[in-house]
Structures are given as C-alpha cells and as structure tokens.
Amino acid sequence: MPHILELPNEITGLILDELCCPEEFDELDDFIEWQVPLMLTCRRFRKLVLPRLYSACFMSFGIVGTEFRAVLSDDSARHIWHVRESCPEYGTLVKSLKLAIGGRFPVKGTVLDETEDFEQTRSLQSVLGWFVPRSNVLKRVWLRRHFDIGENSNLFDFCDAIRMVLSCSSLKELSLRIKFHNSDRETWEAEGRNISLGGSSAKLNTLDLSFYESKWTIEDAFQPVFGWLMGILIDLLEVPCQSVSSLCFSYGTTRFKESCNRSRLPDPIEYEGKIPNTTGRWLKFPSVKTLKVEMCRAGRWMFEQHINLGLGGIKSLTLSSPYDGVSESDATFMMKFKNLAFLHIQDPTCDGFAEWTTQTFLLSRACLSFREGTLYARFSASDPKVVRFMKDRGDEYNARIKSSEDPASEGFNLSIYPPRAN
C-alpha cells in the first residue's frame, strides 16, 4: 500500500477535503484546532491544507454574556484576525463567509472588552473594510441578523455588511436571514441612517431571502415595517438581482413560533388589499429559473406583494410547508407557471396531502413542458388517507410512491408524471 505522501496531489486533496472542510460553520473552531498541526507536518501538507484551512470563515459581532458582565465579542479574533495581523495574504483564500450580527451568543473565542478604540479596530465596518477588498475568490456569503427586544438596533450594520460584500466581483451566492421588529424603523429614522449605494460588482447566481418578524400582532400587520425594510433591500440588491437564476423566499412571525399546525392565519384573503405594497416598488428578478417559496405563515402572499419576476420563465418550483388545504389564491398562483418542468411540494401535512396532490395533477396537465411533480411527505405511506388516495386516484394521476431518500425518516415521496401515451 503506498504511503500517503506518495499519492498524487489530486488523491491527497480528496482525502483532505473529507478531513478539513467542515459541513457546518459551527464546526469551524474544532476543525481549525487540529488542521494547524496537520499543516505543520511537512511542506507538502502545508501547501495542500492551507487553502482548505482558510476556505471558510465565520465572524460574529454582537453581545455575549459572561459571568462578569456583558462584553463585545468578535469570534473572528481566533481566525481571521490572525490573518490580518500575521499573514494578510491568507485572506485571499476565503471562499465562504458567514457573518452573524447582533443578539446574544456563547463565548467561544477571544472576548474583547469595550475599549476606546474598539470601533476603529474590531467593528464590523473595520473588519470587513479590510477583508472584502482582499477577497478575490469569495463565492458564498451567509448573513444572519439577530434581534432581541431591549438591545441596540444593529440593522444598519447588517445592511452595511450587505453593501460591502456585494462589492466582491467573485460573489455568486448570497443568503440573508433577517429578524426584524417595528422598532427597527423608529431607531433607523431617529438616528438618521442612510446606506451609501453604488459600487456593487457582484453578479449573483443564487439568492436566499428569509425574513422573521418578531412580536407580530394583528396591529403590526397594518404597520408597513416589512415594506419599509424591503425598500432598503431593493436599493441594495437591485443591480445584483439582475443575474440571479435561483431564488428562495421565506417569511415568518413569532406568532407561529410555538404552533406546529398549518392553519391559514394570517389569512391572505382577509388582508388582501388592506396591506398593499406601500413602497410601490418590487425587487425584480428577470433571469430566475429556479424558485422556492415557503407557503405557510403568509409567505406566498408576502412574496407576491414585494417580488416581481416572470413566472412564465420558471422551470423548477418548490413550495415548502404548505397549508392544510389549497385555497383559491394558492391555485391561481400555481397556475401562473406556464412553462414549469418540475414541481416540488415539501412537507405537506397529512390533512392537506390529497388537495396538494390534486393541485399538482392539475398543474401537470396544464403545462405542456411538465415532467415531474413530487410531494415529500414526513408521514407514513401506510396512512389510511394515502392508501385510499392511491387506490382511488393513483392510476388516474399517474402517481408512484417512492421511499424517502432520508433513511432516518419514515416518510415517503409521491411523484406525478404527465399522462401516459396511448
């Protein structure tokens, strides 16, 4: 058996990919701890491990709790700060970046006290201002904005981070997770905040937009804070969105935090026309071919209020977490996809399974380009409702049940195909 040092670089590289590339950013610290000794083994390992060691980077800016008092923490002190101080050329190796802004999180790295020069040395603007211009291979960025009532608003930092990373011409994938509250608008306007626009060089292929409205109430629904927030994002993303081919959109509120059911609340029919798009502007996507929309918690309704794209150009559509039943507005929305090839219904409930399967069947007959519709269920295929449905409608719908691809799940996949040729 050949020694590992005798293997071709391509084979050794595959081995190191398995060992050195964490699947989750939460695992990054553990990987770094033993990657460094591996890198110091020999010159060949150093050459191979170094790009992998710095290929992914996690920075968090917010408030942490210690046994003494709350202090500011910058987890990048363990990783990217070493790059800045000692080996600045390593910053050019980062391909994936995750930024967590705000909220409270446990201390994992060096804890930085709130010194006089903190804003000039370890602030988000300072770190990204140094990092971004050197990131000529940065491909993927995840941005997470946390919000806790009573904390200082960090929405400006979050939006400024979006602006800064979009100046990377190499950036292709951007994921935004935004938790927000009505008070964000009050703070923003009280502080006279204004985002500097221009300078976007990114041509995005993939964009993931996820919104979570904190402390949602019926009264909040009539206060257009979401429309106001979308107005800021439209200014930031208007140019990069022109090239996006894959879009994911979801929206949620704390009202549903402890609810596992899919009751249709807030009902889009109830609010239709009462809470219009107050900005009069939409985020436009002229090139999207693949679309994913979270249906429950008024996600589809919010999508239609603020997103503008040519639905006729969509080839693959995923609808996740649908309601228990298909409303008239749901059916109308789905029938707008005239040239659809693939439809995916993720996690339908047992009660809504038959209705969503029927709607998939109707869409498969309305689209000449339709090739397959799949429902990914988490309940058992032996459920009486499923058995009855397959007996009554299976042949008519040209439906087939397959085992779930997840071995730990007791669920199943049901696929519907175009009608069989006579």
C-alpha positions, 0 to 999 in steps of 0.5 A: 500500500503506498504511503500517503505522501506518495499519492498524487496531489489530486488523491491527497486533496480528496482525502483532505477535503473529507478531513478539513472542510467542515459541513457546518460553520459551527464546526469551524473552531474544532476543525481549525484546532487540529488542521494547524498541526496537520499543516505543520507536518511537512511542506507538502501538507502545508501547501495542500491544507492551507487553502482548505484551512482558510476556505471558510470563515465565520465572524460574529459581532454582537453581545455575549454574556459572561459571568462578569458582565456583558462584553463585545465579542468578535469570534473572528479574533481566533481566525481571521484576525490572525490573518490580518495581523500575521499573514494578510495574504491568507485572506485571499483564500476565503471562499465562504463567509458567514457573518452573524450580527447582533443578539446574544451568543456563547463565548467561544473565542477571544472576548474583547472588552469595550475599549476606546478604540474598539470601533476603529479596530474590531467593528464590523465596518473595520473588519470587513473594510479590510477583508472584502477588498482582499477577497478575490475568490469569495463565492458564498456569503451567509448573513444572519441578523439577530434581534432581541427586544431591549438591545441596540438596533444593529440593522444598519450594520447588517445592511452595511455588511450587505453593501460591502460584500456585494462589492466582491466581483467573485460573489455568486451566492448570497443568503440573508436571514433577517429578524426584524421588529417595528422598532427597527424603523423608529431607531433607523429614522431617529438616528438618521441612517442612510446606506451609501449605494453604488459600487456593487460588482457582484453578479449573483447566481443564487439568492436566499431571502428569509425574513422573521418578524418578531412580536407580530400582532394583528396591529403590526400587520397594518404597520408597513415595517416589512415594506419599509425594510424591503425598500432598503433591500431593493436599493441594495440588491437591485443591480445584483438581482439582475443575474440571479437564476435561483431564488428562495423566499421565506417569511415568518412571525413569532406568532407561529413560533410555538404552533406546529399546525398549518392553519391559514392565519394570517389569512391572505384573503382577509388582508388582501388589499388592506396591506398593499405594497406601500413602497410601490416598488418590487425587487425584480428578478428577470433571469430566475429559473429556479424558485422556492417559496415557503407557503405557510405563515403568509409567505406566498402572499408576502412574496407576491406583494414585494417580488416581481419576476416572470413566472412564465420563465420558471422551470423548477418550483418548490413550495415548502410547508404548505397549508392544510388545504389549497385555497383559491389564491394558492391555485391561481398562483400555481397556475401562473407557471406556464412553462414549469418542468418540475414541481416540488411540494415539501412537507405537506401535512397529512390533512392537506396531502390529497388537495396538494396532490390534486393541485399538482395533477392539475398543474401537470396537465396544464403545462405542456413542458411538465415532467415531474411533480413530487410531494415529500411527505414526513408521514407514513405511506401506510396512512389510511388517507394515502392508501385510499388516495392511491387506490382511488386516484393513483392510476388516474394521476399517474402517481408512484410512491417512492421511499424517502431518500432520508433513511432516518425518516419514515416518510415517503415521496409521491411523484406525478408524471404527465399522462401516459401515451396511448 
